[in-house]
Amino acid sequence: MSFIRKHAPDTKEIAVATRLESMLCALAAALALSLFSPLSCAENGATPHNDPFPNGLQGNVAHGQSIFAEHCVRCHGPRGDGKGPDAITQNLQPLSFQTASFRAEFGRRDIFTGTALGKLGTHMPTWLKNMDDQDVADVSEYVYQRFVLRQIDVPR
């Protein structure tokens, strides 16, 4: 069996090879980003995702705490463990902010995006329908400082 090509590649073969090369390059780039992203550093206990909110927004923790109490506690619970009254009675499984994986994977911008846009396939709503960007930044800052940085005490 010989691997020596007996004819020059035709246009179709070149197009397939070019597409395959493009897909492999994209896959390699995605793999490199996932391996060397700041989120992978979080496993070492660092908080590498101290990323800012979009559009220069600054979160207000005190206002965010009141928004959390009004809108988020029903599902995420007062401790952020995903055991709020609605979660229990409606058999929902909201994200727990108490896990190491949450702290490792979610930075300010991630929390903002998840709060603003919700999560498809879950009961997490799109809060931008009921809040403005500043309210989303405020509650996101509260969640970030309380659960990711653990700078605010969680009630027992």
C-alpha positions as CSV (number, residue, x, y, z in Angstrom):
1,M,0.0,0.0,0.0
2,S,1.5,3.3,-1.1
3,F,0.8,6.7,0.5
4,I,2.3,8.5,-2.4
5,R,-0.3,10.6,-4.2
6,K,-0.5,9.7,-7.9
7,H,-2.4,12.8,-9.0
8,A,-2.5,16.5,-8.0
9,P,-5.4,17.4,-5.6
10,D,-8.5,18.8,-7.3
11,T,-10.5,21.9,-6.3
12,K,-12.9,19.9,-4.1
13,E,-10.0,18.2,-2.2
14,I,-8.4,21.6,-1.6
15,A,-11.6,23.1,-0.4
16,V,-12.2,20.2,2.1
17,A,-8.6,20.5,3.3
18,T,-8.9,24.2,3.8
19,R,-12.2,23.9,5.7
20,L,-10.7,21.1,7.9
21,E,-7.6,23.3,8.6
22,S,-9.8,26.2,9.5
23,M,-11.9,24.1,11.9
24,L,-8.8,22.7,13.5
25,C,-7.4,26.2,14.0
26,A,-10.6,27.3,15.6
27,L,-10.7,24.3,17.9
28,A,-7.1,24.9,18.9
29,A,-7.8,28.5,19.7
30,A,-10.8,27.6,21.8
31,L,-8.8,25.0,23.7
32,A,-6.0,27.5,24.3
33,L,-8.5,30.1,25.6
34,S,-10.1,27.6,27.9
35,L,-6.8,26.3,29.3
36,F,-5.2,29.7,29.7
37,S,-8.2,31.8,30.6
38,P,-8.3,33.6,34.0
39,L,-11.0,31.3,35.1
40,S,-8.7,28.3,35.3
41,C,-6.5,30.2,37.8
42,A,-9.4,30.2,40.2
43,E,-8.8,26.6,41.1
44,N,-5.7,27.8,43.0
45,G,-7.8,29.8,45.4
46,A,-7.2,33.1,43.6
47,T,-10.0,35.4,42.4
48,P,-8.7,36.2,38.9
49,H,-12.1,37.4,37.5
50,N,-12.3,40.8,39.1
51,D,-13.6,42.0,35.8
52,P,-15.6,45.2,35.5
53,F,-19.3,45.5,34.7
54,P,-20.1,46.6,31.1
55,N,-20.5,50.2,30.2
56,G,-18.5,51.5,33.2
57,L,-21.2,50.5,35.7
58,Q,-20.3,50.4,39.4
59,G,-22.3,48.1,41.7
60,N,-23.8,49.4,45.0
61,V,-23.7,46.6,47.5
62,A,-26.4,48.0,49.9
63,H,-28.9,48.5,47.1
64,G,-28.0,45.1,45.7
65,Q,-28.7,43.5,49.0
66,S,-32.2,44.9,49.0
67,I,-32.8,43.7,45.4
68,F,-31.5,40.2,46.4
69,A,-33.9,40.1,49.4
70,E,-36.8,41.2,47.2
71,H,-36.2,39.1,44.0
72,C,-33.6,36.5,44.5
73,V,-34.2,34.9,47.9
74,R,-37.4,33.3,46.7
75,C,-35.3,30.8,44.6
76,H,-31.7,31.1,45.7
77,G,-32.6,31.3,49.5
78,P,-31.3,33.8,52.1
79,R,-28.0,31.8,52.2
80,G,-27.6,31.6,48.5
81,D,-27.7,27.8,48.6
82,G,-30.5,27.4,46.1
83,K,-33.0,26.4,48.8
84,G,-35.4,29.3,48.8
85,P,-39.2,28.8,49.4
86,D,-40.1,28.8,45.7
87,A,-37.3,26.4,44.8
88,I,-38.6,23.9,47.4
89,T,-42.3,24.2,46.6
90,Q,-41.9,24.3,42.9
91,N,-39.2,21.6,42.8
92,L,-36.7,24.0,41.1
93,Q,-33.0,23.6,41.2
94,P,-31.5,27.2,41.2
95,L,-27.8,27.7,41.2
96,S,-26.2,27.5,44.6
97,F,-23.8,30.4,45.2
98,Q,-22.2,28.4,48.1
99,T,-20.2,26.0,46.0
100,A,-16.5,26.2,45.2
101,S,-17.3,25.7,41.5
102,F,-19.5,28.9,41.6
103,R,-16.7,30.9,43.2
104,A,-14.2,29.5,40.7
105,E,-16.3,30.1,37.6
106,F,-18.2,33.3,38.2
107,G,-16.8,36.8,38.2
108,R,-18.6,40.2,38.2
109,R,-19.3,40.2,34.5
110,D,-20.5,36.6,34.5
111,I,-22.9,37.2,37.4
112,F,-24.1,40.4,35.6
113,T,-24.7,38.6,32.3
114,G,-26.5,35.6,34.0
115,T,-28.7,38.0,36.0
116,A,-29.5,40.3,33.0
117,L,-30.1,37.6,30.4
118,G,-31.3,34.6,32.5
119,K,-30.4,31.1,31.6
120,L,-32.1,29.2,28.9
121,G,-33.5,25.9,29.9
122,T,-33.8,26.9,33.6
123,H,-36.2,29.0,35.6
124,M,-33.7,31.8,35.9
125,P,-35.6,34.8,34.2
126,T,-34.2,37.6,32.2
127,W,-34.1,40.3,34.8
128,L,-33.5,43.1,32.3
129,K,-37.2,43.0,31.7
130,N,-37.9,44.1,35.3
131,M,-34.6,46.0,36.2
132,D,-32.4,48.5,34.6
133,D,-28.6,47.9,34.1
134,Q,-27.8,49.7,37.3
135,D,-30.1,47.4,39.4
136,V,-28.5,44.4,37.7
137,A,-25.0,45.7,38.5
138,D,-26.0,46.4,42.1
139,V,-27.4,42.9,42.8
140,S,-24.5,41.3,40.9
141,E,-22.0,43.2,43.0
142,Y,-23.8,42.0,46.1
143,V,-23.7,38.4,45.0
144,Y,-20.0,38.8,43.9
145,Q,-18.9,40.2,47.2
146,R,-21.0,38.0,49.4
147,F,-20.6,34.7,47.7
148,V,-17.5,34.8,45.5
149,L,-15.3,37.0,47.7
150,R,-17.1,36.0,50.9
151,Q,-16.7,39.6,52.3
152,I,-20.3,39.8,53.6
153,D,-21.6,37.3,56.3
154,V,-24.1,34.8,55.3
155,P,-27.0,34.3,57.8
156,R,-27.1,31.0,59.7
